[in-house]
């Protein structure tokens, strides 16, 4: 099985995390929200699968390219 790593597309602060390890998601499901420049940006699942890693928590600061979530496809 392939693992899809979801990385931050922008620098900002994690506002909320909507998933937990072991949870099954569909493509397009909301994973988390990042606030950048006073705007909230929703990060959605690029593939369907099972969450294997959640690398961030609310209030964490992230930069472009930081790992947010890992999803095992399938």
Biopython code that builds the backbone (N, CA, C, O; Angstrom):
import numpy as np
from Bio.PDB.StructureBuilder import StructureBuilder

atoms = [
    (1, "UNK", "N", (0.834, -1.193, 0.000)),
    (1, "UNK", "CA", (0.000, 0.000, 0.000)),
    (1, "UNK", "C", (0.873, 1.250, 0.000)),
    (1, "UNK", "O", (1.912, 1.299, 0.660)),
    (2, "UNK", "N", (0.446, 2.236, -0.734)),
    (2, "UNK", "CA", (1.180, 3.497, -0.809)),
    (2, "UNK", "C", (0.741, 4.427, 0.309)),
    (2, "UNK", "O", (-0.412, 4.406, 0.739)),
    (3, "UNK", "N", (1.670, 5.233, 0.766)),
    (3, "UNK", "CA", (1.351, 6.228, 1.783)),
    (3, "UNK", "C", (1.455, 7.609, 1.164)),
    (3, "UNK", "O", (2.472, 7.956, 0.564)),
    (4, "UNK", "N", (0.406, 8.390, 1.311)),
    (4, "UNK", "CA", (0.352, 9.757, 0.812)),
    (4, "UNK", "C", (0.648, 10.702, 1.974)),
    (4, "UNK", "O", (-0.036, 10.666, 2.996)),
    (5, "UNK", "N", (1.663, 11.545, 1.818)),
    (5, "UNK", "CA", (1.994, 12.521, 2.853)),
    (5, "UNK", "C", (1.383, 13.858, 2.461)),
    (5, "UNK", "O", (1.604, 14.357, 1.357)),
    (6, "UNK", "N", (0.611, 14.429, 3.381)),
    (6, "UNK", "CA", (-0.011, 15.727, 3.150)),
    (6, "UNK", "C", (0.883, 16.769, 3.810)),
    (6, "UNK", "O", (1.151, 16.697, 5.009)),
    (7, "UNK", "N", (1.346, 17.741, 3.019)),
    (7, "UNK", "CA", (2.228, 18.783, 3.545)),
    (7, "UNK", "C", (1.526, 20.137, 3.517)),
    (7, "UNK", "O", (0.546, 20.332, 2.798)),
    (8, "UNK", "N", (2.036, 21.048, 4.298)),
    (8, "UNK", "CA", (1.434, 22.377, 4.380)),
    (8, "UNK", "C", (1.686, 23.169, 3.107)),
    (8, "UNK", "O", (2.834, 23.307, 2.685)),
    (9, "UNK", "N", (0.625, 23.696, 2.485)),
    (9, "UNK", "CA", (0.800, 24.498, 1.277)),
    (9, "UNK", "C", (1.156, 25.956, 1.587)),
    (9, "UNK", "O", (1.472, 26.725, 0.680)),
    (10, "UNK", "N", (1.105, 26.336, 2.878)),
    (10, "UNK", "CA", (1.365, 27.719, 3.254)),
    (10, "UNK", "C", (1.799, 27.789, 4.710)),
    (10, "UNK", "O", (1.518, 26.873, 5.483)),
    (11, "UNK", "N", (2.481, 28.866, 5.095)),
    (11, "UNK", "CA", (2.839, 29.027, 6.493)),
    (11, "UNK", "C", (1.626, 29.526, 7.281)),
    (11, "UNK", "O", (0.815, 30.291, 6.760)),
    (12, "UNK", "N", (1.508, 29.096, 8.524)),
    (12, "UNK", "CA", (0.381, 29.552, 9.332)),
    (12, "UNK", "C", (0.292, 28.798, 10.643)),
    (12, "UNK", "O", (1.239, 28.137, 11.069)),
    (13, "UNK", "N", (-0.883, 28.913, 11.280)),
    (13, "UNK", "CA", (-1.126, 28.281, 12.573)),
    (13, "UNK", "C", (-2.264, 27.279, 12.422)),
    (13, "UNK", "O", (-3.278, 27.571, 11.789)),
    (14, "UNK", "N", (-2.088, 26.096, 13.007)),
    (14, "UNK", "CA", (-3.143, 25.083, 12.977)),
    (14, "UNK", "C", (-4.281, 25.548, 13.886)),
    (14, "UNK", "O", (-4.077, 25.789, 15.075)),
    (15, "UNK", "N", (-5.477, 25.671, 13.316)),
    (15, "UNK", "CA", (-6.644, 26.107, 14.075)),
    (15, "UNK", "C", (-7.379, 24.890, 14.637)),
    (15, "UNK", "O", (-7.776, 24.881, 15.802)),
    (16, "UNK", "N", (-7.558, 23.864, 13.800)),
    (16, "UNK", "CA", (-8.264, 22.669, 14.251)),
    (16, "UNK", "C", (-7.790, 21.454, 13.476)),
    (16, "UNK", "O", (-7.410, 21.544, 12.308)),
    (17, "UNK", "N", (-7.824, 20.308, 14.161)),
    (17, "UNK", "CA", (-7.482, 19.022, 13.543)),
    (17, "UNK", "C", (-8.730, 18.158, 13.656)),
    (17, "UNK", "O", (-9.223, 17.913, 14.757)),
    (18, "UNK", "N", (-9.243, 17.695, 12.518)),
    (18, "UNK", "CA", (-10.527, 16.985, 12.478)),
    (18, "UNK", "C", (-10.393, 15.470, 12.406)),
    (18, "UNK", "O", (-11.401, 14.765, 12.366)),
    (19, "UNK", "N", (-9.162, 14.956, 12.389)),
    (19, "UNK", "CA", (-8.964, 13.520, 12.210)),
    (19, "UNK", "C", (-8.048, 12.969, 13.299)),
    (19, "UNK", "O", (-7.353, 13.719, 13.984)),
    (20, "UNK", "N", (-8.059, 11.632, 13.446)),
    (20, "UNK", "CA", (-7.201, 10.947, 14.408)),
    (20, "UNK", "C", (-6.567, 9.740, 13.717)),
    (20, "UNK", "O", (-7.121, 9.223, 12.746)),
    (21, "UNK", "N", (-5.408, 9.284, 14.209)),
    (21, "UNK", "CA", (-4.797, 8.086, 13.613)),
    (21, "UNK", "C", (-5.767, 6.906, 13.665)),
    (21, "UNK", "O", (-6.460, 6.696, 14.661)),
    (22, "UNK", "N", (-5.802, 6.141, 12.570)),
    (22, "UNK", "CA", (-6.697, 4.990, 12.476)),
    (22, "UNK", "C", (-8.028, 5.307, 11.821)),
    (22, "UNK", "O", (-8.764, 4.403, 11.425)),
    (23, "UNK", "N", (-8.337, 6.585, 11.707)),
    (23, "UNK", "CA", (-9.600, 7.002, 11.098)),
    (23, "UNK", "C", (-9.548, 6.810, 9.593)),
    (23, "UNK", "O", (-8.511, 7.036, 8.969)),
    (24, "UNK", "N", (-10.666, 6.394, 9.007)),
    (24, "UNK", "CA", (-10.777, 6.239, 7.562)),
    (24, "UNK", "C", (-11.339, 7.535, 6.978)),
    (24, "UNK", "O", (-12.288, 8.108, 7.512)),
    (25, "UNK", "N", (-10.738, 7.988, 5.874)),
    (25, "UNK", "CA", (-11.210, 9.202, 5.207)),
    (25, "UNK", "C", (-11.447, 8.928, 3.732)),
    (25, "UNK", "O", (-10.860, 8.019, 3.145)),
    (26, "UNK", "N", (-12.326, 9.741, 3.145)),
    (26, "UNK", "CA", (-12.565, 9.704, 1.716)),
    (26, "UNK", "C", (-11.833, 10.886, 1.090)),
    (26, "UNK", "O", (-11.548, 11.875, 1.764)),
    (27, "UNK", "N", (-11.533, 10.779, -0.195)),
    (27, "UNK", "CA", (-10.921, 11.905, -0.897)),
    (27, "UNK", "C", (-11.816, 13.129, -0.743)),
    (27, "UNK", "O", (-13.021, 13.052, -0.982)),
    (28, "UNK", "N", (-11.232, 14.256, -0.345)),
    (28, "UNK", "CA", (-11.998, 15.490, -0.177)),
    (28, "UNK", "C", (-12.466, 15.745, 1.240)),
    (28, "UNK", "O", (-12.962, 16.833, 1.534)),
    (29, "UNK", "N", (-12.321, 14.754, 2.144)),
    (29, "UNK", "CA", (-12.719, 14.957, 3.543)),
    (29, "UNK", "C", (-11.812, 16.005, 4.192)),
    (29, "UNK", "O", (-10.622, 16.078, 3.885)),
    (30, "UNK", "N", (-12.378, 16.812, 5.085)),
    (30, "UNK", "CA", (-11.620, 17.834, 5.804)),
    (30, "UNK", "C", (-10.677, 17.176, 6.807)),
    (30, "UNK", "O", (-11.106, 16.383, 7.645)),
    (31, "UNK", "N", (-9.394, 17.510, 6.717)),
    (31, "UNK", "CA", (-8.395, 16.983, 7.645)),
    (31, "UNK", "C", (-8.108, 17.980, 8.762)),
    (31, "UNK", "O", (-8.141, 17.639, 9.944)),
    (32, "UNK", "N", (-7.826, 19.218, 8.363)),
    (32, "UNK", "CA", (-7.492, 20.246, 9.352)),
    (32, "UNK", "C", (-7.636, 21.623, 8.741)),
    (32, "UNK", "O", (-7.827, 21.766, 7.534)),
    (33, "UNK", "N", (-7.542, 22.639, 9.593)),
    (33, "UNK", "CA", (-7.664, 24.018, 9.151)),
    (33, "UNK", "C", (-6.426, 24.786, 9.583)),
    (33, "UNK", "O", (-5.995, 24.690, 10.732)),
    (34, "UNK", "N", (-5.854, 25.551, 8.655)),
    (34, "UNK", "CA", (-4.694, 26.398, 8.928)),
    (34, "UNK", "C", (-5.117, 27.856, 8.756)),
    (34, "UNK", "O", (-5.757, 28.215, 7.768)),
    (35, "UNK", "N", (-4.750, 28.692, 9.734)),
    (35, "UNK", "CA", (-5.005, 30.122, 9.614)),
    (35, "UNK", "C", (-3.741, 30.806, 9.109)),
    (35, "UNK", "O", (-2.662, 30.648, 9.678)),
    (36, "UNK", "N", (-3.894, 31.561, 8.040)),
    (36, "UNK", "CA", (-2.782, 32.318, 7.479)),
    (36, "UNK", "C", (-3.307, 33.691, 7.061)),
    (36, "UNK", "O", (-4.298, 33.787, 6.337)),
    (37, "UNK", "N", (-2.655, 34.726, 7.508)),
    (37, "UNK", "CA", (-3.059, 36.094, 7.187)),
    (37, "UNK", "C", (-4.546, 36.327, 7.475)),
    (37, "UNK", "O", (-5.264, 36.891, 6.650)),
    (38, "UNK", "N", (-4.992, 35.891, 8.639)),
    (38, "UNK", "CA", (-6.379, 36.085, 9.110)),
    (38, "UNK", "C", (-7.435, 35.343, 8.299)),
    (38, "UNK", "O", (-8.631, 35.590, 8.456)),
    (39, "UNK", "N", (-6.987, 34.419, 7.419)),
    (39, "UNK", "CA", (-7.934, 33.618, 6.652)),
    (39, "UNK", "C", (-7.751, 32.157, 7.013)),
    (39, "UNK", "O", (-6.625, 31.689, 7.182)),
    (40, "UNK", "N", (-8.861, 31.431, 7.133)),
    (40, "UNK", "CA", (-8.791, 30.002, 7.433)),
    (40, "UNK", "C", (-8.771, 29.210, 6.133)),
    (40, "UNK", "O", (-9.593, 29.433, 5.245)),
    (41, "UNK", "N", (-7.826, 28.286, 6.033)),
    (41, "UNK", "CA", (-7.647, 27.465, 4.838)),
    (41, "UNK", "C", (-7.867, 26.007, 5.207)),
    (41, "UNK", "O", (-7.172, 25.467, 6.068)),
    (42, "UNK", "N", (-8.832, 25.371, 4.556)),
    (42, "UNK", "CA", (-9.135, 23.973, 4.832)),
    (42, "UNK", "C", (-8.201, 23.070, 4.045)),
    (42, "UNK", "O", (-8.011, 23.253, 2.843)),
    (43, "UNK", "N", (-7.622, 22.095, 4.730)),
    (43, "UNK", "CA", (-6.761, 21.105, 4.096)),
    (43, "UNK", "C", (-7.580, 19.817, 4.019)),
    (43, "UNK", "O", (-8.037, 19.301, 5.039)),
    (44, "UNK", "N", (-7.759, 19.303, 2.800)),
    (44, "UNK", "CA", (-8.596, 18.124, 2.596)),
    (44, "UNK", "C", (-7.754, 16.927, 2.154)),
    (44, "UNK", "O", (-6.630, 17.081, 1.677)),
    (45, "UNK", "N", (-8.320, 15.741, 2.324)),
    (45, "UNK", "CA", (-7.632, 14.508, 1.959)),
    (45, "UNK", "C", (-7.477, 14.423, 0.438)),
    (45, "UNK", "O", (-8.465, 14.528, -0.289)),
    (46, "UNK", "N", (-6.240, 14.234, -0.051)),
    (46, "UNK", "CA", (-6.032, 14.108, -1.491)),
    (46, "UNK", "C", (-6.395, 12.721, -2.015)),
    (46, "UNK", "O", (-6.592, 12.537, -3.216)),
    (47, "UNK", "N", (-6.484, 11.737, -1.100)),
    (47, "UNK", "CA", (-6.800, 10.352, -1.464)),
    (47, "UNK", "C", (-7.681, 9.742, -0.380)),
    (47, "UNK", "O", (-7.768, 10.268, 0.730)),
    (48, "UNK", "N", (-8.328, 8.638, -0.707)),
    (48, "UNK", "CA", (-9.084, 7.878, 0.287)),
    (48, "UNK", "C", (-8.128, 6.918, 0.978)),
    (48, "UNK", "O", (-7.204, 6.398, 0.353)),
    (49, "UNK", "N", (-8.348, 6.684, 2.270)),
    (49, "UNK", "CA", (-7.489, 5.746, 2.984)),
    (49, "UNK", "C", (-7.632, 5.873, 4.479)),
    (49, "UNK", "O", (-8.631, 6.384, 4.985)),
    (50, "UNK", "N", (-6.603, 5.392, 5.194)),
    (50, "UNK", "CA", (-6.595, 5.396, 6.654)),
    (50, "UNK", "C", (-5.495, 6.325, 7.154)),
    (50, "UNK", "O", (-4.359, 6.268, 6.683)),
    (51, "UNK", "N", (-5.840, 7.174, 8.104)),
    (51, "UNK", "CA", (-4.867, 8.094, 8.697)),
    (51, "UNK", "C", (-3.860, 7.279, 9.504)),
    (51, "UNK", "O", (-4.247, 6.545, 10.413)),
    (52, "UNK", "N", (-2.577, 7.399, 9.181)),
    (52, "UNK", "CA", (-1.549, 6.681, 9.933)),
    (52, "UNK", "C", (-0.800, 7.606, 10.886)),
    (52, "UNK", "O", (-0.355, 7.176, 11.950)),
    (53, "UNK", "N", (-0.660, 8.875, 10.507)),
    (53, "UNK", "CA", (0.076, 9.837, 11.338)),
    (53, "UNK", "C", (-0.595, 11.195, 11.287)),
    (53, "UNK", "O", (-0.986, 11.666, 10.218)),
    (54, "UNK", "N", (-0.728, 11.824, 12.449)),
    (54, "UNK", "CA", (-1.132, 13.223, 12.532)),
    (54, "UNK", "C", (0.053, 13.936, 13.178)),
    (54, "UNK", "O", (0.313, 13.763, 14.369)),
    (55, "UNK", "N", (0.770, 14.737, 12.390)),
    (55, "UNK", "CA", (2.039, 15.326, 12.842)),
    (55, "UNK", "C", (1.894, 16.708, 13.477)),
    (55, "UNK", "O", (2.888, 17.299, 13.899)),
    (56, "UNK", "N", (0.682, 17.221, 13.547)),
    (56, "UNK", "CA", (0.465, 18.566, 14.105)),
    (56, "UNK", "C", (-0.687, 18.546, 15.101)),
    (56, "UNK", "O", (-1.488, 17.612, 15.132)),
    (57, "UNK", "N", (-0.751, 19.594, 15.911)),
    (57, "UNK", "CA", (-1.827, 19.766, 16.891)),
    (57, "UNK", "C", (-2.308, 21.215, 16.812)),
    (57, "UNK", "O", (-1.594, 22.077, 16.300)),
    (58, "UNK", "N", (-3.510, 21.486, 17.314)),
    (58, "UNK", "CA", (-3.995, 22.867, 17.324)),
    (58, "UNK", "C", (-2.985, 23.799, 18.002)),
    (58, "UNK", "O", (-2.325, 23.431, 18.975)),
    (59, "UNK", "N", (-2.887, 25.010, 17.461)),
    (59, "UNK", "CA", (-1.979, 26.062, 17.925)),
    (59, "UNK", "C", (-0.553, 25.910, 17.406)),
    (59, "UNK", "O", (0.260, 26.817, 17.591)),
    (60, "UNK", "N", (-0.224, 24.782, 16.758)),
    (60, "UNK", "CA", (1.124, 24.598, 16.205)),
    (60, "UNK", "C", (1.326, 25.541, 15.022)),
    (60, "UNK", "O", (0.385, 25.833, 14.284)),
    (61, "UNK", "N", (2.545, 26.011, 14.850)),
    (61, "UNK", "CA", (2.905, 26.838, 13.704)),
    (61, "UNK", "C", (3.570, 25.946, 12.666)),
    (61, "UNK", "O", (4.440, 25.140, 12.995)),
    (62, "UNK", "N", (3.157, 26.094, 11.413)),
    (62, "UNK", "CA", (3.732, 25.292, 10.329)),
    (62, "UNK", "C", (4.280, 26.189, 9.234)),
    (62, "UNK", "O", (3.858, 27.334, 9.073)),
    (63, "UNK", "N", (5.223, 25.647, 8.488)),
    (63, "UNK", "CA", (5.821, 26.328, 7.347)),
    (63, "UNK", "C", (5.462, 25.549, 6.080)),
    (63, "UNK", "O", (5.003, 24.410, 6.164)),
    (64, "UNK", "N", (5.665, 26.142, 4.930)),
    (64, "UNK", "CA", (5.414, 25.465, 3.654)),
    (64, "UNK", "C", (6.244, 24.182, 3.611)),
    (64, "UNK", "O", (7.446, 24.201, 3.876)),
    (65, "UNK", "N", (5.596, 23.077, 3.277)),
    (65, "UNK", "CA", (6.292, 21.806, 3.134)),
    (65, "UNK", "C", (6.342, 20.957, 4.390)),
    (65, "UNK", "O", (6.748, 19.797, 4.328)),
    (66, "UNK", "N", (5.936, 21.512, 5.545)),
    (66, "UNK", "CA", (5.917, 20.710, 6.773)),
    (66, "UNK", "C", (4.904, 19.577, 6.633)),
    (66, "UNK", "O", (3.827, 19.765, 6.067)),
    (67, "UNK", "N", (5.255, 18.406, 7.150)),
    (67, "UNK", "CA", (4.334, 17.271, 7.116)),
    (67, "UNK", "C", (3.193, 17.519, 8.093)),
    (67, "UNK", "O", (3.416, 17.882, 9.248)),
    (68, "UNK", "N", (1.967, 17.318, 7.615)),
    (68, "UNK", "CA", (0.776, 17.486, 8.439)),
    (68, "UNK", "C", (0.164, 16.139, 8.807)),
    (68, "UNK", "O", (-0.107, 15.862, 9.976)),
    (69, "UNK", "N", (-0.050, 15.304, 7.785)),
    (69, "UNK", "CA", (-0.771, 14.046, 7.947)),
    (69, "UNK", "C", (-0.209, 13.015, 6.970)),
    (69, "UNK", "O", (0.229, 13.362, 5.873)),
    (70, "UNK", "N", (-0.226, 11.755, 7.376)),
    (70, "UNK", "CA", (0.099, 10.664, 6.451)),
    (70, "UNK", "C", (-1.143, 9.774, 6.317)),
    (70, "UNK", "O", (-1.790, 9.434, 7.307)),
    (71, "UNK", "N", (-1.460, 9.407, 5.073)),
    (71, "UNK", "CA", (-2.633, 8.593, 4.783)),
    (71, "UNK", "C", (-2.180, 7.346, 4.017)),
    (71, "UNK", "O", (-1.529, 7.450, 2.977)),
    (72, "UNK", "N", (-2.531, 6.165, 4.542)),
    (72, "UNK", "CA", (-2.268, 4.919, 3.823)),
    (72, "UNK", "C", (-3.415, 4.717, 2.864)),
    (72, "UNK", "O", (-4.564, 4.556, 3.277)),
    (73, "UNK", "N", (-3.099, 4.726, 1.573)),
    (73, "UNK", "CA", (-4.150, 4.618, 0.559)),
    (73, "UNK", "C", (-4.826, 3.248, 0.587)),
    (73, "UNK", "O", (-4.218, 2.226, 0.907)),
    (74, "UNK", "N", (-6.107, 3.278, 0.238)),
    (74, "UNK", "CA", (-6.816, 2.009, 0.114)),
    (74, "UNK", "C", (-8.061, 1.945, 0.917)),
    (74, "UNK", "O", (-8.754, 0.927, 0.901)),
]
sb = StructureBuilder()
sb.init_structure("model")
sb.init_model(0)
sb.init_chain("A")
sb.init_seg("    ")
for serial, (resi, resn, name, xyz) in enumerate(atoms, 1):
    if name == "N":
        sb.init_residue(resn, " ", resi, " ")
    sb.init_atom(name, np.array(xyz, "f"), 0.0, 1.0, " ", f" {name:<3s}", serial, name[0])
structure = sb.get_structure()
